[in-house]
Amino acid sequence: MAKLGYVFAVLLVLIGLVWMGQGSGYFPYPGESFMINQTPWIYWGALAAIVGVVVFAVTRSAQRR
């Protein structure tokens, strides 16, 4: 079960980073994406990355018990 938590956490962080990159225009892929240079996607990406870090910490804490 812990492995699933870690995988979910890493995916959330990676997705968050991609969304932040697209929202800021640093990662304009695909070129037709509606997310490019759209500030709200920077915030959504940051939120997803933060949630991923929290899930990672909770999973690690639960595994130590």
MARDREN-236615 format. One record per residue (C-alpha): residue number from 1; residue in one letter; y, x, z. Coordinates in steps of 0.25 Angstrom, whole numbers, always signed. Layout:
// MARDREN-236615
[NUM 'A' [Y X Z]]
...
END
This chain:
// MARDREN-236615
[1 'M' [+0 +0 +0]]
[2 'A' [+9 +12 +3]]
[3 'K' [+7 +17 -11]]
[4 'L' [+12 +4 -17]]
[5 'G' [+25 +5 -8]]
[6 'Y' [+28 +19 -13]]
[7 'V' [+26 +15 -27]]
[8 'F' [+35 +3 -26]]
[9 'A' [+45 +11 -19]]
[10 'V' [+45 +22 -30]]
[11 'L' [+46 +12 -41]]
[12 'L' [+58 +5 -34]]
[13 'V' [+65 +18 -33]]
[14 'L' [+62 +22 -47]]
[15 'I' [+67 +9 -53]]
[16 'G' [+79 +9 -44]]
[17 'L' [+83 +23 -50]]
[18 'V' [+80 +18 -64]]
[19 'W' [+89 +6 -62]]
[20 'M' [+100 +15 -56]]
[21 'G' [+99 +24 -68]]
[22 'Q' [+100 +13 -78]]
[23 'G' [+111 +6 -70]]
[24 'S' [+120 +18 -70]]
[25 'G' [+117 +22 -84]]
[26 'Y' [+110 +35 -81]]
[27 'F' [+96 +29 -86]]
[28 'P' [+99 +21 -98]]
[29 'Y' [+85 +17 -102]]
[30 'P' [+82 +9 -109]]
[31 'G' [+95 +9 -117]]
[32 'E' [+96 -6 -118]]
[33 'S' [+94 -9 -103]]
[34 'F' [+103 -19 -96]]
[35 'M' [+103 -10 -84]]
[36 'I' [+111 +2 -90]]
[37 'N' [+125 +4 -84]]
[38 'Q' [+124 -8 -75]]
[39 'T' [+128 -5 -61]]
[40 'P' [+120 -16 -54]]
[41 'W' [+107 -8 -58]]
[42 'I' [+112 +4 -50]]
[43 'Y' [+112 -5 -38]]
[44 'W' [+99 -12 -41]]
[45 'G' [+92 +2 -43]]
[46 'A' [+98 +8 -30]]
[47 'L' [+92 -4 -23]]
[48 'A' [+79 -3 -29]]
[49 'A' [+78 +12 -26]]
[50 'I' [+82 +9 -11]]
[51 'V' [+72 -2 -10]]
[52 'G' [+62 +8 -15]]
[53 'V' [+66 +19 -5]]
[54 'V' [+64 +8 +6]]
[55 'V' [+51 +4 +1]]
[56 'F' [+46 +18 +1]]
[57 'A' [+51 +20 +15]]
[58 'V' [+45 +7 +20]]
[59 'T' [+31 +11 +13]]
[60 'R' [+32 +25 +19]]
[61 'S' [+35 +19 +33]]
[62 'A' [+24 +9 +32]]
[63 'Q' [+14 +20 +28]]
[64 'R' [+16 +28 +40]]
[65 'R' [+12 +17 +50]]
END
